[in-house]
Amino acid sequence: MVEKFADLGLDKADSIEEVEKKIQEMLGVSVLEMRQALSSYVLDKAEDLTHEFVNVAPMGDYGKLLEDNDSMADFFKTEAHKTEHWLLKEVAPSDVNKELITFKFANDAVDDGDIFTGFVYVSMLGKIKHAFAQGE
């Protein structure tokens, strides 16, 4: 059982596979489930999310730059929301609630993967409490 963040036993030297395995074993929730929560959020909020971006380069291809809200929303709904585009980048204790763990994801379908970020907050009991995405 996880009572505090340190109980996860994460180490900076851990590979992403080791981190994912520890999370699954210790919390009983998978990184895939977190990615699915982000995917659902993006599908539900695609139109709203477009207001956070001036433009979007699909898959980093600036020759295909999307500059209007409708085309950005369509891209979010058809491609960017997909679970395979959410890459786990950071795991940390929540700075707001000591009962939560913050999982930060980058979305590699948008630009160079550094401007569309997802956050998933998971309880020490392994329950996803909140997931959202935003432009950086």
MOKA-V845842 format. One line per field, one symbol per residue. psi: psi as a letter, one per 20 degrees, with the letter a starting at -180 (. if undefined). A space follows every 10 residues. Layout:
psi->???
//
This chain:
psi->qohrghihkq qhiqrhgggg ggggghhjqq hghghhgggg ggghjgghhh iiphrpopkj niikppiqhg hggggghhgh hqhiiopphq pqqpihoiiq ppppqqoiio cjjjioqqpp pprijjpohq prqqq.
//
